[in-house]
Amino acid sequence: MPESWNMRLVGHADMDGEGDCMHINLKDGYAFVGHMGERGTSVLDVSDPVAPRLVTRIPSFPNTHGHKVQIVGDVLLVNREKIPRSEGPWVPGMAIYDVSRPAEPREIGFWRCGGKGVHRMTWWEPGPAWLTAGADDYTDQFLVVLDLEDPTRPSELGRWWLPGMATGRGETPDWGDEWTVKLHHALIRGDRAYCAWWDKGIVILDVADPSAPRLVSELDFGHNVSRATHTAFPLPGRDLLVVTEERIPFGCVGVAPNVRLVDISDETQPRVVSTFPVPDGDFCQRGGRFGPHNVHEMRPGTLSDSNTVYLTYFNAGIRVVDVADPANPTEIAWFIPDAPAGQPAIQLNDVLVGGDGLIYVTDRFAGGLYILELDGAANAARPLRGTSSRTEAPSAGR
């Protein structure tokens, strides 16, 4: 049985048994969901959230996934990146589609790059897109600003990388081979880009001129403390970043990943003010990864709540944390679906909360797309669909 507190399941789509899912965007009653493997991008009709229905797929290329999606208006961006540990040629870059008819996507453009390709994009409004992209003369992926004024002819507008990454341009890294120094993705607020730079922590950039991003500050959590910094999300209307670190190994091997609240009221000296509570339970023994991954980034048209953070925690499901008091983040809801067939545990991967409060969350391995909503005390101020029921908070070691 699913485990839950203050959250309930509304609907579920297993993607016809091909539910290795990642990023989610919504448009006109449809959900666009990227896949971890070669399955490309699925389009689901979610106009009835109780019964989401797969309607079509956008194929990818061999050894190439399209696991990240971004939509503005009638234009869809899908990344093209080498699937880790795959063998054979891949297609690095980003595909662009017309989705004015969401069930009938039509490719209208492609931007090609080098290296592994594009890992993730931030594109929330008309204007440039902010890409995590590769190049053959760099050690790993970095920030590329892409001009999409004409989406059929995308062109690079600007780029920024940490010094030492451009080895093909004569730079020399000041870190060892055991470090992974790359951009995971940048989130934009006003003229600032908040960048999660993996083993180097976070980087804040001035992007008032998108063609020439400029460093404001860095916050390195320390090599023995922080690995795999994944997201630096600025809470709307507050001088706080939610910073997650992705758990890579299965179980609880190595340094425990953290979710930190970082004060950026003085953006030249960002500082950690607190960490999120770690879910209590037998998650180290359940199988798969146990640790934080993605957060609901509150893009335009989705739920915006400066006091509430929705985040996925792999085998600990989806967690909801109240951050009204930044010194004392408090968990207020969670949901852990049953493990999909053939898997030891759920691996909830990405999350997006619609403007109506419905929570869309994906499983990394096989579970597909889950649609949830807050219940009980955690949703006291929000109308629920149908009959509500509250489960009791668990005892330790549930």
RODO-2510 file (C-alpha; in nm, 4 decimals, decimal comma):
residues 398
     n   res          X          Y          Z
     1     m     0,0000     0,0000     0,0000
     2     p     0,1197     0,3564    -0,0645
     3     e     0,2474     0,5442     0,2408
     4     s     0,1233     0,8971     0,2912
     5     w     0,0661     1,1845     0,5263
     6     n    -0,1510     1,4832     0,4263
     7     m    -0,1325     1,3883     0,0583
     8     r    -0,3408     1,1595    -0,1608
     9     l    -0,3291     1,0031    -0,5051
    10     v    -0,5608     1,1468    -0,7707
    11     g    -0,4482     0,9594    -1,0834
    12     h    -0,1657     0,7531    -1,2311
    13     a    -0,0319     0,6631    -1,5774
    14     d     0,2239     0,3852    -1,6095
    15     m     0,3094     0,4884    -1,9706
    16     d     0,2114     0,1481    -2,1033
    17     g     0,4793    -0,0087    -1,8888
    18     e     0,7512     0,2281    -2,0150
    19     g     0,7535     0,4674    -1,7235
    20     d     1,1195     0,5751    -1,6948
    21     c     1,0222     0,9382    -1,6564
    22     m     1,1813     1,2711    -1,5767
    23     h     1,0883     1,6332    -1,6484
    24     i     0,7271     1,7568    -1,6780
    25     n     0,5593     2,0593    -1,8379
    26     l     0,1883     2,1320    -1,8812
    27     k    -0,0018     2,2883    -2,1699
    28     d    -0,3771     2,3124    -2,2352
    29     g    -0,4722     1,9980    -2,0465
    30     y    -0,1713     1,7975    -2,1664
    31     a     0,1409     1,6877    -1,9802
    32     f     0,4721     1,6604    -2,1676
    33     v     0,6975     1,4096    -1,9918
    34     g     1,0589     1,3305    -2,0811
    35     h     1,2035     0,9787    -2,0559
    36     m     1,5373     0,8649    -1,9182
    37     g     1,5974     0,6210    -2,2046
    38     e     1,5502     0,6346    -2,5807
    39     r     1,1709     0,6608    -2,5562
    40     g     1,1872     1,0347    -2,6144
    41     t     0,9001     1,2454    -2,4841
    42     s     0,5474     1,1315    -2,3969
    43     v     0,2377     1,3487    -2,4344
    44     l    -0,0520     1,2686    -2,2019
    45     d    -0,4050     1,4023    -2,1869
    46     v    -0,4473     1,5048    -1,8226
    47     s    -0,7679     1,7034    -1,8646
    48     d    -0,9226     1,4385    -1,6407
    49     p    -0,6536     1,4028    -1,3727
    50     v    -0,8180     1,0896    -1,2360
    51     a    -0,7542     0,9090    -1,5665
    52     p    -0,4454     1,0491    -1,7452
    53     r    -0,4079     0,9000    -2,0914
    54     l    -0,0995     0,8587    -2,3144
    55     v    -0,1779     1,0037    -2,6580
    56     t     0,1540     1,0176    -2,8455
    57     r     0,5313     1,0074    -2,8175
    58     i     0,8028     1,2222    -2,9709
    59     p     1,0832     0,9787    -3,0600
    60     s     1,4471     1,0386    -2,9766
    61     f     1,7641     0,9083    -3,1451
    62     p     1,9705     0,5988    -3,0610
    63     n     2,1843     0,6463    -2,7477
    64     t     2,0186     0,9872    -2,6991
    65     h     1,7537     1,0876    -2,4520
    66     g     1,5086     1,3756    -2,4441
    67     h     1,4356     1,3715    -2,0724
    68     k     1,3901     1,7484    -2,0215
    69     v     1,1110     1,9654    -2,1610
    70     q     1,0237     2,3366    -2,1554
    71     i     0,7186     2,5043    -2,3122
    72     v     0,6435     2,8707    -2,3764
    73     g     0,3317     2,9460    -2,5781
    74     d     0,3153     2,6986    -2,8640
    75     v     0,6866     2,6109    -2,8649
    76     l     0,8365     2,3051    -2,6950
    77     l     1,2079     2,2539    -2,6277
    78     v     1,3426     1,8990    -2,5817
    79     n     1,7036     1,8286    -2,4907
    80     r     1,9181     1,5820    -2,6830
    81     e     2,1967     1,4300    -2,4728
    82     k     2,4045     1,1141    -2,4672
    83     i     2,2522     0,8493    -2,2439
    84     p     2,5126     0,7670    -1,9750
    85     r     2,7036     0,4455    -2,0363
    86     s     2,5458     0,3981    -2,3800
    87     e     2,7670     0,2958    -2,6715
    88     g     2,7536     0,4211    -3,0262
    89     p     2,6806     0,7609    -3,1840
    90     w     2,4378     1,0095    -3,0311
    91     v     2,2879     1,3432    -3,1385
    92     p     2,3891     1,6334    -2,9082
    93     g     2,1781     1,9482    -2,8978
    94     m     1,8189     2,0624    -2,8557
    95     a     1,5083     1,9978    -3,0651
    96     i     1,2339     2,2573    -3,1080
    97     y     0,8681     2,1708    -3,1759
    98     d     0,5450     2,3460    -3,2628
    99     v     0,2841     2,2229    -3,0118
   100     s    -0,0026     2,4492    -3,1085
   101     r    -0,1795     2,1136    -3,1413
   102     p    -0,0402     1,9422    -2,8309
   103     a    -0,1283     1,5916    -2,9453
   104     e     0,0480     1,6515    -3,2780
   105     p     0,3979     1,7943    -3,2092
   106     r     0,5853     1,9078    -3,5197
   107     e     0,9634     1,9676    -3,5256
   108     i     1,0517     2,3153    -3,6530
   109     g     1,4133     2,3627    -3,5498
   110     f     1,7276     2,2122    -3,4014
   111     w     2,0293     2,3592    -3,2250
   112     r     2,3375     2,1383    -3,2357
   113     c     2,6257     2,1486    -2,9898
   114     g     2,9155     1,9237    -2,8944
   115     g     3,0206     1,7182    -2,5963
   116     k     2,7452     1,5126    -2,4353
   117     g     2,4794     1,7535    -2,5606
   118     v     2,2185     1,9526    -2,3679
   119     h     2,1263     1,8312    -2,0209
   120     r     1,8620     2,0801    -1,9128
   121     m     1,7009     2,4085    -2,0137
   122     t     1,5285     2,6942    -1,8300
   123     w     1,2795     2,8768    -2,0511
   124     w     0,9807     3,0273    -1,8745
   125     e     0,8850     3,3273    -2,0878
   126     p     0,9485     3,4709    -2,4347
   127     g     1,3147     3,5605    -2,4737
   128     p     1,6379     3,3641    -2,4483
   129     a     1,6601     3,0090    -2,3193
   130     w     1,9228     2,9169    -2,0610
   131     l     2,0853     2,5861    -2,1507
   132     t     2,3223     2,3441    -1,9836
   133     a     2,5182     2,2441    -2,2918
   134     g     2,8423     2,0782    -2,3937
   135     a     3,1233     2,1514    -2,6370
   136     d     3,4094     1,9344    -2,7558
   137     d     3,6753     2,1740    -2,6247
   138     y     3,5351     2,1974    -2,2676
   139     t     3,5744     1,9494    -1,9827
   140     d     3,1981     1,9307    -1,9204
   141     q     2,8686     2,1163    -1,9594
   142     f     2,8350     2,4911    -1,8973
   143     l     2,5856     2,7757    -1,9446
   144     v     2,4763     2,8704    -2,2966
   145     v     2,2250     3,1492    -2,3571
   146     l     2,0231     3,0723    -2,6704
   147     d     1,8415     3,3300    -2,8820
   148     l     1,4963     3,1928    -2,9722
   149     e     1,3453     3,5023    -3,1317
   150     d     1,3027     3,2846    -3,4400
   151     p     1,2629     2,9298    -3,3007
   152     t     1,3268     2,7826    -3,6444
   153     r     1,6760     2,9398    -3,6397
   154     p     1,8136     2,9267    -3,2840
   155     s     2,1541     3,0853    -3,2283
   156     e     2,3960     3,1237    -2,9390
   157     l     2,3740     3,4605    -2,7669
   158     g     2,6232     3,4146    -2,4843
   159     r     2,7968     3,1631    -2,2567
   160     w     2,9637     3,1352    -1,9173
   161     w     3,1808     2,8671    -1,7614
   162     l     3,3996     2,8277    -1,4570
   163     p     3,7636     2,9093    -1,5377
   164     g     3,9538     2,5880    -1,6041
   165     m     3,6742     2,4181    -1,8000
   166     a     3,7783     2,5477    -2,1439
   167     t     4,0793     2,3204    -2,1831
   168     g     4,0606     2,3465    -2,5626
   169     r     4,1213     2,7193    -2,5201
   170     g     4,4323     2,6728    -2,3089
   171     e     4,2757     2,6699    -1,9618
   172     t     4,3913     2,4283    -1,6922
   173     p     4,1530     2,2984    -1,4210
   174     d     4,2541     2,3635    -1,0603
   175     w     4,0630     2,0550    -0,9427
   176     g     4,1502     1,6859    -0,9503
   177     d     4,0080     1,4037    -1,1596
   178     e     3,7867     1,2971    -0,8709
   179     w     3,5879     1,6212    -0,9025
   180     t     3,2935     1,6671    -1,1380
   181     v     3,2751     2,0328    -1,2330
   182     k     2,9733     2,1100    -1,4500
   183     l     2,6565     2,3139    -1,4543
   184     h     2,3438     2,1196    -1,3740
   185     h     2,1102     2,4066    -1,4574
   186     a     2,0535     2,7764    -1,4020
   187     l     1,7347     2,9338    -1,2669
   188     i     1,6633     3,2945    -1,3580
   189     r     1,5059     3,5683    -1,1447
   190     g     1,5220     3,9181    -1,2835
   191     d     1,8794     3,9848    -1,3927
   192     r     2,0298     3,7053    -1,1834
   193     a     2,1042     3,3436    -1,2726
   194     y     2,1312     3,0988    -0,9845
   195     c     2,3468     2,8086    -1,0988
   196     a     2,4042     2,4688    -0,9410
   197     w     2,7602     2,3749    -1,0344
   198     w     2,7850     2,0175    -0,9035
   199     d     3,1052     1,9683    -0,6975
   200     k     3,1671     2,3443    -0,6921
   201     g     2,8419     2,4355    -0,5143
   202     i     2,6444     2,7377    -0,6363
   203     v     2,7321     3,0289    -0,8639
   204     i     2,5360     3,3553    -0,8878
   205     l     2,5632     3,5425    -1,2183
   206     d     2,4582     3,8884    -1,3312
   207     v     2,2743     3,8295    -1,6597
   208     a     2,1421     4,1801    -1,7207
   209     d     2,3306     4,1469    -2,0489
   210     p     2,2534     3,7871    -2,1573
   211     s     2,5346     3,8008    -2,4104
   212     a     2,7932     3,8567    -2,1365
   213     p     2,7035     3,6928    -1,8016
   214     r     2,9187     3,8187    -1,5152
   215     l     3,0146     3,6496    -1,1875
   216     v     2,8584     3,7912    -0,8697
   217     s     2,9599     3,5270    -0,6173
   218     e     3,0210     3,1595    -0,5454
   219     l     2,9411     2,9375    -0,2497
   220     d     3,1470     2,6191    -0,2338
   221     f     3,0131     2,3841     0,0334
   222     g     3,3429     2,1950     0,0494
   223     h     3,4624     1,8843    -0,1272
   224     n     3,4058     1,6580     0,1723
   225     v     3,0659     1,8075     0,2495
   226     s     2,8953     1,8760    -0,0820
   227     r     2,8834     1,6660    -0,3964
   228     a     2,6393     1,6866    -0,6867
   229     t     2,4802     2,0263    -0,6219
   230     h     2,1700     1,9947    -0,8374
   231     t     1,9326     2,2910    -0,7962
   232     a     1,9571     2,6489    -0,6674
   233     f     1,5970     2,7678    -0,6605
   234     p     1,5152     3,1277    -0,5549
   235     l     1,1960     3,1342    -0,3507
   236     p     0,9602     3,3972    -0,4988
   237     g     0,9660     3,7258    -0,3124
   238     r     1,2315     3,6102    -0,0659
   239     d     1,6097     3,6352    -0,0417
   240     l     1,6423     3,2596    -0,0027
   241     l     1,7671     2,9796    -0,2248
   242     v     1,6583     2,6189    -0,1875
   243     v     1,9708     2,4202    -0,2774
   244     t     1,9543     2,0459    -0,3329
   245     e     2,2247     1,7850    -0,3791
   246     e     2,1421     1,4804    -0,5871
   247     r     2,1967     1,1379    -0,4337
   248     i     2,3901     0,9296    -0,6891
   249     p     2,4789     0,5964    -0,5188
   250     f     2,2114     0,3505    -0,4143
   251     g     2,1426     0,3217    -0,0436
   252     c     2,3247     0,5569     0,1924
   253     v     2,6822     0,5347     0,0695
   254     g     2,9193     0,8249     0,1290
   255     v     2,8413     1,1778     0,2461
   256     a     2,4702     1,2299     0,3093
   257     p     2,3231     1,4770     0,0575
   258     n     2,1550     1,7858     0,1933
   259     v     1,8819     2,0342     0,1143
   260     r     1,9994     2,3739     0,2302
   261     l     1,8342     2,7132     0,2669
   262     v     2,0831     2,9793     0,1598
   263     d     2,0406     3,3461     0,2524
   264     i     2,1171     3,5739    -0,0454
   265     s     2,0172     3,9072     0,1101
   266     d     2,3834     3,9942     0,0580
   267     e     2,4342     3,8238    -0,2753
   268     t     2,8085     3,8742    -0,2608
   269     q     2,8255     3,6578     0,0521
   270     p     2,5569     3,3886     0,0385
   271     r     2,5339     3,1841     0,3575
   272     v     2,3594     2,8680     0,4727
   273     v     2,0894     2,9320     0,7334
   274     s     1,9434     2,5817     0,7776
   275     t     1,9031     2,2338     0,6323
   276     f     1,5862     2,0373     0,5676
   277     p     1,4876     1,7465     0,7905
   278     v     1,5919     1,4059     0,6561
   279     p     1,2932     1,1704     0,6087
   280     d     1,2725     0,9168     0,8886
   281     g     1,2405     0,5501     0,7980
   282     d     1,4182     0,2417     0,6659
   283     f     1,5033     0,4048     0,3326
   284     c     1,8710     0,3076     0,3380
   285     q     1,7611    -0,0574     0,3143
   286     r     1,4746    -0,0267     0,0660
   287     g     1,6831    -0,0263    -0,2501
   288     g     1,7526     0,2408    -0,5091
   289     r     1,8582     0,5943    -0,4225
   290     f     1,7613     0,7726    -0,1009
   291     g     1,8090     1,1469    -0,1118
   292     p     1,6854     1,4753    -0,2602
   293     h     1,6641     1,5476    -0,6305
   294     n     1,4276     1,7982    -0,7942
   295     v     1,2057     2,0749    -0,6572
   296     h     0,8953     2,2393    -0,7970
   297     e     1,0507     2,5499    -0,9535
   298     m     0,7292     2,7559    -0,9726
   299     r     0,7537     2,8542    -1,3372
   300     p     0,4827     3,0976    -1,4591
   301     g     0,1387     2,9378    -1,4772
   302     t     0,2139     2,6903    -1,1977
   303     l     0,1661     2,7143    -0,8224
   304     s     0,3771     2,9899    -0,6659
   305     d     0,4132     2,9682    -0,2878
   306     s     0,7080     3,1347    -0,1186
   307     n     0,6616     2,9371     0,2030
   308     t     0,6242     2,5818     0,0702
   309     v     0,8786     2,3607    -0,1048
   310     y     0,7823     2,0473    -0,2972
   311     l     1,0727     1,8107    -0,3621
   312     t     1,1351     1,4542    -0,4729
   313     y     1,3407     1,2251    -0,2524
   314     f     1,3815     0,9112    -0,4660
   315     n     1,2746     0,6091    -0,2553
   316     a     1,1349     0,8407     0,0147
   317     g     0,8808     0,9687    -0,2368
   318     i     0,7707     1,3293    -0,2581
   319     r     0,8084     1,5541     0,0434
   320     v     0,6488     1,8937     0,1191
   321     v     0,8324     2,1303     0,3531
   322     d     0,7124     2,4528     0,5168
   323     v     0,9891     2,7166     0,5098
   324     a     0,7955     3,0126     0,6501
   325     d     1,0546     3,0122     0,9280
   326     p     1,3827     2,9706     0,7384
   327     a     1,5645     2,8631     1,0532
   328     n     1,3238     2,5744     1,1064
   329     p     1,2084     2,3981     0,7869
   330     t     0,9237     2,1633     0,8818
   331     e     0,7850     1,8722     0,6835
   332     i     0,4067     1,8953     0,6387
   333     a     0,3212     1,6194     0,3876
   334     w     0,4619     1,3257     0,1928
   335     f     0,3570     1,0439    -0,0383
   336     i     0,5424     0,7224    -0,1279
   337     p     0,3780     0,5136    -0,4015
   338     d     0,4148     0,1388    -0,4178
   339     a     0,7237     0,0229    -0,6047
   340     p     0,6509    -0,0522    -0,9722
   341     a     0,6659    -0,4134    -1,0844
   342     g     1,0191    -0,5527    -1,0897
   343     q     1,1688    -0,2645    -0,8882
   344     p     1,2806    -0,2746    -0,5224
   345     a     1,1494     0,0746    -0,4461
   346     i     0,9946     0,3826    -0,5959
   347     q     1,2401     0,6439    -0,7342
   348     l     1,0424     0,9663    -0,7562
   349     n     1,2346     1,1941    -0,9844
   350     d     1,0774     1,5236    -1,0865
   351     v     0,7860     1,7356    -0,9693
   352     l     0,5660     2,0166    -1,0985
   353     v     0,2624     2,1653    -0,9216
   354     g    -0,0072     2,3102    -1,1448
   355     g    -0,1796     2,6386    -1,0780
   356     d    -0,4763     2,4422    -0,9431
   357     g    -0,2602     2,2709    -0,6811
   358     l    -0,2413     1,9315    -0,8504
   359     i     0,1019     1,7749    -0,8041
   360     y     0,2587     1,5951    -1,1018
   361     v     0,5502     1,3691    -1,0104
   362     t     0,7454     1,1078    -1,2069
   363     d     0,9332     0,7876    -1,1283
   364     r     1,2828     0,7420    -1,2658
   365     f     1,2739     0,3688    -1,3377
   366     a     0,9313     0,2386    -1,4322
   367     g     0,6451     0,3926    -1,2353
   368     g     0,5392     0,6611    -1,4836
   369     l     0,3411     0,9721    -1,3870
   370     y     0,1558     1,0214    -1,0575
   371     i    -0,0964     1,3002    -0,9966
   372     l    -0,1447     1,3927    -0,6303
   373     e    -0,2938     1,6636    -0,4144
   374     l    -0,2429     1,7891    -0,0623
   375     d    -0,4958     1,6721     0,1911
   376     g    -0,5888     1,7384     0,5496
   377     a    -0,4060     2,0002     0,7522
   378     a    -0,1463     2,0660     0,4820
   379     n    -0,4199     2,1792     0,2453
   380     a    -0,6619     2,3428     0,4851
   381     a    -0,6850     2,6594     0,2769
   382     r    -0,7229     2,4856    -0,0601
   383     p    -1,0380     2,3218    -0,2058
   384     l    -1,0086     1,9482    -0,2678
   385     r    -1,1676     1,7383    -0,5384
   386     g    -1,4046     1,4728    -0,4148
   387     t    -1,3917     1,3383    -0,0622
   388     s    -1,0864     1,4103     0,1470
   389     s    -0,9298     1,1724     0,3930
   390     r    -0,6334     1,2346     0,6177
   391     t    -0,3852     0,9706     0,7188
   392     e    -0,2090     1,0020     1,0504
   393     a     0,1520     1,1034     1,0865
   394     p     0,3843     0,8030     1,1048
   395     s     0,5774     0,6935     1,4061
   396     a     0,9565     0,6810     1,3761
   397     g     1,0888     0,3927     1,1681
   398     r     0,7569     0,3353     0,9900
***
